[in-house]
Amino acid sequence: MQNQLRQLLATVLCLTVLGCGSDAFGPVDDRAGAIAVAEQWVREHPAGWSLDVRSTAALWRPAWTPACPHMDSNGYVSLRMSDGNTQVELAFRCPLSPSATVEELTQQFRFAIPSALPTGLRAAGWSFQTALENGAVYEDVEITKRPNGELRIDVVARLTAIIAQSRAERCADEAAALEREVTDGRPLGDSSCRIVRRHRVPVRITLYMPGDLAALR
């Protein structure tokens, strides 16, 4: 029991004070530590969560979404921004041109979908992610341009849960299923391969990116 308590204390201390090195937790698969980390995060964010996501590269358009003038366009265009593992899809209604103003971007904005939001949570043998309500469709969007030409987009979503997923090989199939369940908004629960801590609070995300909209061509 004393060893287990020491592991839990080390986990919380790593999260809140020291930062987490690759060998900070000792055990190869620290389920108790992952639970402690998730529950500590929930306690520290009782009313909401705010974070910044910044890209130094221009927005880019995935191959599957034609530009607005293209004959195959379905009436909207999606652009992507990346910050490390975090990637955010920004969807806009057509028409929209590379010279679009802030007012036009705001008027034509449809939704934003992020993946791999940076929670900063770590536990040996586990990875953490967020589940957002309604497939992460945002409201309360505000788009502005900073004096240096950089675009700033403030969006609000609702968090539904913090999820810890085991990296064990035996959990690979369940990890793939989890991605689909999160995307489809299905109910999630604990298993031997995952830990789910429900937490319904607003998520306020501020996106920063170069104002270059050449991807709309």
NORNORMO-V104771 format. One record per pair of residues at least 12 apart in sequence whose ideal C-beta (glycine too) atoms are under 6 Angstrom apart, sorted by the first residue. I is the first residue (numbers start at 1). GAP is how many residues later the second one is. D is the distance in whole Angstrom. If there is no record, write none. Layout:
I,GAP,D + I,GAP,D
This chain:
7,26,6 + 8,28,5 + 11,22,4 + 11,25,5 + 11,26,6 + 12,24,6 + 12,28,5 + 15,22,5 + 15,25,6 + 20,102,4 + 25,99,4 + 27,97,6 + 28,97,6 + 29,96,4 + 30,93,5 + 30,94,4 + 33,90,4 + 34,89,4 + 34,92,4 + 34,130,4 + 34,161,6 + 35,160,6 + 37,84,5 + 37,86,5 + 38,124,5 + 38,126,5 + 38,157,6 + 38,159,5 + 41,80,6 + 41,121,6 + 42,155,5 + 42,157,5 + 48,153,5 + 48,154,4 + 49,154,5 + 50,154,4 + 51,154,6 + 52,154,5 + 53,30,5 + 53,33,6 + 53,154,5 + 54,29,6 + 54,154,4 + 55,26,4 + 55,27,6 + 55,28,5 + 55,154,5 + 58,152,5 + 58,154,4 + 59,20,4 + 59,22,6 + 59,156,5 + 60,20,5 + 60,155,5 + 61,18,6 + 61,154,4 + 65,12,6 + 65,13,4 + 68,26,4 + 68,27,5 + 68,28,5 + 73,21,6 + 75,19,5 + 76,15,6 + 76,17,5 + 76,18,6 + 76,34,6 + 77,15,6 + 78,13,5 + 79,136,6 + 81,128,5 + 85,31,4 + 86,30,5 + 86,32,6 + 87,28,5 + 88,24,6 + 88,26,5 + 89,24,5 + 90,22,5 + 91,19,4 + 91,20,5 + 92,16,4 + 92,17,6 + 93,15,4 + 93,17,6 + 96,12,5 + 96,120,6 + 97,119,6 + 98,115,5 + 98,116,5 + 98,118,5 + 98,119,6 + 100,113,6 + 102,41,5 + 102,43,5 + 105,38,5 + 106,37,5 + 109,32,5 + 111,26,4 + 111,27,6 + 112,26,5 + 112,43,5 + 113,23,5 + 117,13,5 + 125,42,5 + 126,38,5 + 126,40,6 + 127,38,5 + 128,36,5 + 129,34,5 + 130,29,6 + 131,29,5 + 131,30,4 + 131,32,6 + 131,51,5 + 132,25,5 + 133,25,4 + 133,27,5 + 136,21,6 + 138,17,4 + 138,19,5 + 140,16,4 + 141,14,5 + 142,12,4 + 149,62,4 + 150,58,6 + 150,61,6 + 151,58,5 + 151,60,5 + 152,56,6 + 153,54,4 + 154,52,5 + 155,50,5 + 156,46,6 + 156,48,6 + 157,46,5 + 159,40,6 + 159,42,5 + 159,44,5 + 160,40,6 + 161,35,5 + 161,37,5 + 162,35,5 + 162,37,6 + 163,33,5 + 164,31,4 + 165,13,6 + 165,29,5 + 166,27,5 + 171,22,4 + 174,19,5
